[in-house]
Structure formats: C-alpha cells, structure tokens
Amino acid sequence: MQNPRRHVWIAAAALALSLRAAASFAPAAPVFEPPADAQAGDLIFRQGAEAVSQAVMAADGGGYSHVGILLGGPGGWQVLHATPSEVPGRPDGVVIDSLAFFAAPERSRHQGVYHVQANEPQRLLAIAHAQAQVGRTFSLTDPQAGTYCTQLVWQAWQDAGLDWQATPSHLQLPFIAGDYWLPSDLRASPRLRQLSAGPQ
C-alpha cells in the first residue's frame, strides 16, 4: 500500500519547483533612468516604501518623501543624499549611492527628476558644496550636528547663489517643531522644472 503522505510531499515539492521556475522567468523590474536632458546637480525625488516615508508625506501633503542630488551621467548615475542608514553597518548621514540602489523597488515606489534652472558655475558650485557634506551626520533636530535630505539640497544650491524663491514649512509635531524644508517646499520653487512624471 502506498503512503499517502509521500504523495503529499511529492506534490508539494513539485509545486515549489514550479513556482521557483516561474519566478526565474518573470521579467525583472525596469531600471529607472533619468530623462535624456537631466544633468548632474538636478534633483531626484522619491516616494519611499517605508512607514517613515508615509509619515513624511502625511506631514507634507505631497507625493514624495525624500530627495537627493544627481551626480555623474547616463550609464553611471549616482545620488548624493542625507538619509538614515539603508545599509547594515553604515551610519546615518550624507552618502552617495548608485541610482539603481536609490530607486530600487524596496526603497522607492515612484521617482521624479527636476531640473534646476541655474547657470553652469552655480551648478558646479552646488555639486561641490553637496560633495563636501559626504560623511556628515543625519539629523532632523540639530542643524549644527547634521542635516537632512531637503536641507542638504536646499543649502547646496543656496550656497551656490541660487534664489529658490521658496519658503520652508512650519511644523508643530510632538517630536519635531520649527521651520523645515519639505519635498513640496522645494518643488514649489519656480527655479525647478519637472523632467519626468510622478506623484503630484
């Protein structure tokens, strides 16, 4: 007499192998690439996939929770940004990641690229100012000790001479109170021009 448990085990193993084979042939998620007219120094916003991203968007009322500065160019784009650690063992702070890492589905639901309308000397200065901050601590509450994503972007371009013609938001939350740059504050600047579609 055949053992019915053996048949169950064989059926389960066959199903598992079938699912694994199907997954191996599933198309990979497309790699995000900035539009052809994007330049180093432009801004890339993302809608994060983590719970903290939802909190940021709730406070902001917009569709993005994070922002960085593009470095490099086609085929080798990188993103300079201030972030809590996204890599085990790496401290919170200002880092440079590959665009593929920054826009990976586990970190980003949507991305949007915005061109900063400035002259070339300002662009080079903004990039240099931002790169000088690499390694600086991430901080929302102590600007002397560190910086956060939107503050980093705003400061780099402000120090390069850009007049943002924008104002920060005033927050009055249990753990955060004061004037803060939110993603929507930067996007409201007339000095930014949207290059790729994304959340409003």
C-alpha positions in Angstrom: 0.0 0.0 0.0 1.4 3.4 -1.0 2.0 6.0 1.7 -0.4 9.0 1.2 1.9 11.3 3.0 4.6 10.6 0.4 2.2 11.7 -2.4 1.5 14.9 -0.5 5.2 15.6 -0.1 5.9 14.9 -3.8 3.0 17.2 -4.8 4.3 20.0 -2.5 7.8 19.7 -3.8 6.6 19.8 -7.4 4.6 22.9 -6.7 7.5 24.6 -5.1 9.7 23.8 -8.1 7.1 25.1 -10.5 6.8 28.4 -8.6 10.6 28.8 -8.5 10.8 28.2 -12.2 8.1 30.7 -12.9 9.8 33.3 -10.8 13.1 32.7 -12.6 11.4 33.6 -15.9 9.4 36.6 -14.5 10.6 39.9 -16.1 12.9 42.0 -13.9 11.6 45.4 -12.7 12.8 48.0 -15.2 15.8 50.1 -14.0 14.9 53.8 -13.6 16.8 56.2 -15.9 16.5 60.0 -15.7 15.3 61.7 -18.9 17.9 62.4 -21.5 18.1 66.1 -20.6 18.8 65.5 -16.9 22.1 67.0 -15.7 24.4 66.4 -12.7 23.1 68.7 -10.0 19.4 68.2 -10.8 17.2 66.8 -8.1 15.6 63.3 -7.9 12.7 62.9 -5.6 11.3 59.5 -4.5 8.2 58.2 -2.8 9.7 55.9 -0.2 8.3 52.5 0.6 8.9 52.6 4.4 6.5 53.6 7.2 8.6 56.7 7.9 8.0 57.8 4.3 4.3 57.7 4.8 4.7 59.9 7.9 6.7 62.5 5.9 4.1 62.6 3.1 1.3 62.9 5.7 3.1 66.0 7.2 3.9 67.4 3.7 0.7 66.6 1.9 2.7 65.8 -1.2 3.7 62.7 -3.2 7.3 62.5 -2.3 9.2 61.7 1.0 12.9 62.0 0.0 15.2 63.9 -2.3 18.8 63.7 -3.5 21.2 65.4 -6.0 22.1 63.6 -9.2 25.8 63.0 -9.9 27.5 61.5 -12.9 25.6 60.9 -16.1 23.9 58.3 -18.3 25.2 54.8 -17.6 26.7 55.9 -14.3 24.2 58.0 -12.4 24.6 58.3 -8.7 22.6 60.1 -6.0 24.0 62.2 -3.2 21.6 62.3 -0.3 21.2 62.6 3.5 19.4 59.5 4.9 19.0 57.2 7.9 21.2 54.1 7.2 19.9 51.9 4.4 22.9 49.6 4.5 23.7 47.4 7.6 26.7 48.8 9.4 26.6 52.2 7.6 25.8 55.2 9.9 23.1 57.6 9.3 24.4 60.5 7.2 25.2 62.1 3.8 26.1 59.3 1.4 26.5 58.7 -2.4 24.6 55.7 -3.7 24.1 54.3 -7.2 20.8 55.4 -8.8 19.8 51.7 -9.1 20.1 51.4 -5.3 18.3 54.7 -4.6 15.4 53.8 -6.9 15.2 50.1 -6.1 11.5 49.0 -5.6 12.1 48.1 -2.0 13.0 51.7 -1.3 11.1 53.7 -3.9 7.6 53.4 -5.3 8.0 56.4 -7.7 10.7 58.8 -8.7 10.7 62.2 -10.3 13.5 64.3 -11.7 13.5 68.0 -11.6 15.9 70.3 -13.5 17.4 73.2 -11.5 17.4 76.3 -13.7 20.8 77.8 -13.0 24.0 78.7 -14.8 26.9 76.4 -15.1 29.1 78.0 -12.5 26.2 77.7 -10.0 25.7 74.1 -10.9 29.3 73.2 -10.4 29.4 75.0 -7.0 26.2 73.3 -5.8 27.7 69.9 -6.6 30.9 70.8 -4.9 29.1 72.1 -1.8 27.0 68.9 -1.6 30.0 66.6 -2.1 31.8 68.4 0.8 28.9 67.2 3.1 29.5 63.5 2.4 30.0 61.8 5.8 28.1 64.4 7.7 25.6 63.1 10.3 21.9 62.8 9.5 19.9 65.0 11.9 16.4 66.5 11.8 16.6 68.4 15.1 20.2 69.8 15.3 21.4 71.7 12.3 24.8 72.2 13.9 25.3 68.5 14.3 23.9 67.3 11.0 21.5 67.7 8.2 18.5 66.0 6.4 17.7 65.4 2.8 15.8 68.5 1.8 18.0 70.8 4.0 21.1 69.4 2.3 19.7 70.0 -1.2 18.5 73.5 -0.4 21.7 74.5 1.3 24.0 73.2 -1.5 22.1 75.3 -4.1 21.6 78.3 -1.8 25.4 78.4 -1.1 25.9 78.3 -4.9 23.9 81.5 -5.3 20.5 80.1 -6.3 17.5 82.2 -5.2 15.0 79.4 -4.5 12.1 81.9 -4.1 10.5 79.4 -1.7 9.9 79.1 2.0 10.1 76.2 4.4 7.1 74.8 6.2 6.4 75.4 9.9 5.8 72.1 11.8 4.4 71.7 15.2 4.6 68.0 15.9 5.2 66.0 19.1 8.9 65.4 18.4 9.6 68.0 15.7 8.8 71.7 15.9 10.1 74.6 13.8 10.7 75.5 10.2 11.6 72.6 8.0 12.2 72.1 4.2 9.7 69.5 3.0 9.8 68.0 -0.5 6.8 70.1 -1.6 8.5 73.3 -0.5 11.4 72.7 -2.9 9.1 71.6 -5.7 7.2 74.8 -5.3 10.2 76.8 -6.4 10.0 78.4 -9.8 13.6 77.5 -10.3 12.7 73.8 -10.7 11.3 72.3 -13.9 9.9 68.8 -13.8 11.5 66.4 -16.3 9.8 63.2 -15.5 6.3 62.3 -14.5 5.5 61.3 -10.9 3.2 61.9 -8.0 1.8 65.4 -7.5 
